[in-house]
Amino acid sequence: MHITIGQAYAASEKGGRANNEDSIYPDPETINANQQLFIVCDGVGGASKGEVASAMACELFQTYLTSFSEGDVNSEIINKAIRFTEAHFQEYIINNPSASGMATTLAMVYIGNKGVVVAHVGDSRIYQFRKGQILHQTEDHSLVNSLYKLNTIKKEDMRTHPQRNVILRAIQGSANPTEADVTVLTDIQGGDFLFLCSDGVLEQFDDDELCALFDGTHEPENCKDRIIEKCNGKTKDNFSFYIIPINNVRDNRTVTENIRSFFYSLI
């Protein structure tokens, strides 16, 4: 499968917080059509350097995954990247005791040869939209989601629940290992959108509003502007996101056949 993406758009803003503990990868100014890896991290810890945790996670993940060249990224490799990140967190915490307790969520998309690999830890979320419909949505590792699944609270109460920011999984040091939920999306078509976001975006947008935004009638840049406009001055948390439009998807066999035909035509 050969997946071609369009111009991706992103933002990472402090919102209603004093500082921005979110981080994204790559820098939006450096993206090109060959970009495979996209990350959104939401740091946890406040004074315990949540901003350090999110920035380190972005850097360490891309270092580990971009050094891997033996086929597609998969669940095993992603969780090895988590072990790699946790080990470096532990070293940082030992050398900087004030950072004890720092942690981060992770939402990651990797455009591979067998599909789109999505992985997440915590409540930063990943969506796949097609013509205003959600084809895939990650499930938050959060207290409110667990309460909802237990029928303790209603879905409409999740966004305003006093413990809505309590997460059940995060990337921390080696003393507190975790695992990512990993899925490979193989039903990918041109016109689809992949959307990664921290929970600050979800303070202002519910699923229905996101579906309306990604219904295929709005340019990706307009979607970016709309999210920033609605979140600025209203969202109490930091807010960060990546919008990745899918331009074209071709079967690898078709690509190989076209190359073979080209060379035959030269004989």
C-alpha positions in Angstrom: 0.0 0.0 0.0 1.4 3.4 -1.0 -0.2 6.3 0.9 0.3 9.8 -0.3 -0.6 12.6 2.2 -1.4 16.2 1.4 -0.2 19.3 3.3 -0.6 18.6 7.0 -1.5 21.4 9.4 -0.9 21.7 13.1 -0.9 23.9 16.2 0.2 23.7 19.8 -1.0 26.5 22.0 -1.0 27.2 25.8 -4.8 27.9 25.8 -5.9 28.9 29.3 -2.7 27.7 31.0 0.3 29.7 32.1 2.6 27.6 30.0 2.3 25.0 27.3 2.9 21.4 28.4 1.9 19.9 25.0 4.4 19.0 22.3 4.0 17.9 18.7 6.3 16.3 16.1 7.3 17.2 13.5 7.6 21.0 13.4 4.8 22.1 11.0 7.3 24.2 9.0 9.3 21.1 8.1 6.6 18.7 6.9 6.7 17.3 3.4 4.7 14.7 1.5 7.2 12.0 2.6 6.6 12.5 6.3 5.6 9.2 8.0 5.6 10.0 11.7 3.3 12.4 13.5 3.0 12.8 17.3 1.0 14.8 19.8 1.9 14.6 23.5 0.2 16.2 26.5 2.6 16.6 29.5 1.4 15.7 33.0 2.8 17.1 36.2 2.8 20.9 36.1 5.6 21.8 38.4 7.0 18.3 37.8 8.0 19.4 34.3 5.2 18.1 32.1 6.5 20.2 29.3 9.8 18.4 29.6 8.1 15.0 29.5 6.1 15.8 26.3 9.1 17.3 24.5 11.3 14.3 25.5 8.7 11.8 24.4 8.4 13.4 20.9 12.1 13.5 20.5 12.9 10.0 21.8 10.1 8.4 19.9 11.1 9.9 16.6 14.8 9.0 17.3 13.9 5.4 18.0 11.3 4.9 15.2 13.3 6.7 12.4 16.3 4.5 13.2 14.3 1.4 12.5 14.6 0.4 8.9 13.7 -3.3 8.8 10.1 -3.2 7.5 7.0 -1.6 8.9 6.5 -0.2 12.4 4.3 -2.5 14.5 3.1 -3.0 18.1 6.2 -4.6 19.3 8.4 -1.8 18.0 6.2 0.9 19.4 6.2 -0.7 22.8 10.0 -1.0 22.6 10.1 2.7 21.8 8.1 3.2 25.0 10.7 1.2 27.0 13.4 3.3 25.4 11.6 6.5 26.3 10.9 5.3 29.9 14.6 4.5 30.4 15.6 8.0 29.4 12.8 9.5 31.6 14.2 7.5 34.5 17.7 8.8 33.9 16.4 12.4 33.7 14.5 12.1 36.9 17.5 10.7 38.8 19.6 13.7 37.6 16.7 16.1 38.2 14.8 15.1 41.4 12.3 18.0 41.0 11.0 16.2 37.8 9.8 13.2 39.9 6.2 12.5 38.8 6.6 13.9 35.3 4.7 12.0 32.6 3.0 12.4 29.2 0.3 11.1 27.0 1.1 9.9 23.5 -0.9 9.9 20.3 1.1 8.7 17.3 0.4 8.0 13.6 2.8 6.3 11.3 2.1 6.1 7.6 3.4 2.7 6.7 3.5 0.3 3.8 0.7 -1.9 5.1 -1.6 0.8 6.4 -1.6 3.6 9.0 -0.3 2.5 12.4 -2.0 4.4 15.2 -0.9 4.1 18.9 -1.9 5.9 22.0 -1.3 6.2 25.7 -3.6 8.3 27.9 -6.4 10.6 26.7 -4.8 12.3 23.6 -6.9 11.1 20.8 -6.7 9.9 17.2 -9.5 9.9 14.6 -10.0 8.8 11.0 -12.7 10.7 9.2 -14.3 9.9 5.9 -16.9 12.3 4.5 -17.9 13.4 8.0 -18.1 9.9 9.5 -15.7 8.5 12.1 -14.1 5.3 10.8 -11.8 4.9 13.8 -11.4 6.6 17.1 -9.0 5.7 19.9 -10.4 4.9 23.4 -9.2 7.2 26.1 -7.3 5.7 29.0 -9.1 7.9 31.5 -11.1 7.6 34.6 -14.2 9.2 33.1 -14.1 6.7 30.2 -13.9 3.8 32.7 -16.8 5.2 34.6 -18.8 5.6 31.4 -18.1 2.0 30.4 -19.3 0.9 33.8 -22.5 2.9 33.2 -21.7 5.0 36.3 -21.9 8.3 34.3 -23.5 9.3 31.0 -21.6 10.2 27.9 -22.7 13.8 28.0 -21.3 14.1 31.5 -17.8 13.1 30.5 -16.7 16.5 29.2 -17.7 18.3 32.5 -16.9 15.7 35.1 -14.7 17.1 37.9 -12.2 14.2 37.4 -12.2 14.4 33.6 -8.5 15.1 33.5 -7.5 11.9 35.5 -5.7 9.5 33.2 -5.1 5.8 33.9 -2.1 5.4 31.6 0.9 7.7 30.8 4.5 7.4 29.8 6.6 7.9 32.9 10.0 6.5 34.1 11.0 2.8 34.0 9.6 2.4 37.6 6.1 2.8 36.1 6.1 1.0 32.8 3.1 1.2 30.5 1.9 -0.1 27.1 0.4 1.6 24.1 -2.8 0.5 22.4 -1.8 -0.1 18.7 -4.1 -0.5 15.7 -3.2 -0.8 12.0 -5.8 1.0 9.7 -6.0 -0.7 6.3 -9.2 0.9 5.1 -7.6 4.1 3.9 -8.9 6.2 0.9 -8.1 9.4 -0.7 -10.2 12.2 0.9 -9.9 10.7 4.4 -8.5 12.8 7.3 -6.4 11.6 10.2 -6.7 13.9 13.2 -4.5 13.8 16.4 -5.3 16.0 19.3 -4.7 16.6 23.0 -7.7 16.8 25.3 -7.7 20.6 25.3 -9.3 20.5 21.8 -12.0 18.2 23.1 -13.1 20.8 25.6 -14.6 22.7 22.7 -15.4 20.0 20.1 -17.5 16.9 20.5 -17.5 14.1 18.0 -20.5 15.5 16.1 -18.8 18.9 15.7 -15.6 17.2 14.5 -17.5 15.2 12.0 -19.0 18.4 10.6 -15.6 19.9 10.4 -14.1 17.0 8.5 -17.0 16.3 6.2 -14.8 16.9 3.1 -16.2 20.3 2.2 -13.6 22.3 4.1 -10.0 22.8 3.2 -7.5 21.4 5.8 -6.2 24.9 6.5 -9.7 26.2 7.1 -10.2 23.3 9.6 -7.0 24.3 11.4 -8.2 27.9 11.6 -11.6 26.9 12.9 -10.1 24.8 15.7 -7.8 27.6 16.8 -10.6 30.2 16.6 -12.9 28.1 18.7 -10.3 27.0 21.3 -8.4 30.4 21.7 -9.7 32.2 24.8 -12.1 29.4 25.7 -10.2 26.3 26.3 -8.9 26.1 29.9 -6.1 23.6 29.0 -3.4 23.6 26.4 -4.6 22.5 23.0 -2.6 20.8 20.3 -3.5 18.9 17.1 -2.3 17.6 13.7 -4.6 17.4 10.6 -3.3 14.9 8.0 -5.3 14.7 4.7 -4.9 11.6 2.7 -4.5 12.4 -1.0 -4.1 9.0 -2.6 -3.8 5.3 -1.9 -2.4 2.8 -4.3 -1.9 -0.9 -3.9 1.8 -1.8 -3.9 1.2 -4.4 -6.6 -0.1 -1.8 -8.9 3.0 0.4 -8.3 5.3 -2.6 -9.0 3.3 -3.5 -12.2 3.6 0.1 -13.4 7.4 0.1 -12.8 7.7 -3.2 -14.6 5.7 -1.9 -17.6 7.8 1.2 -17.8 11.0 -0.8 -18.0 9.5 -3.3 -20.6 8.6 -0.3 -22.7 12.3 0.7 -22.8 13.3 -2.7 -24.2 
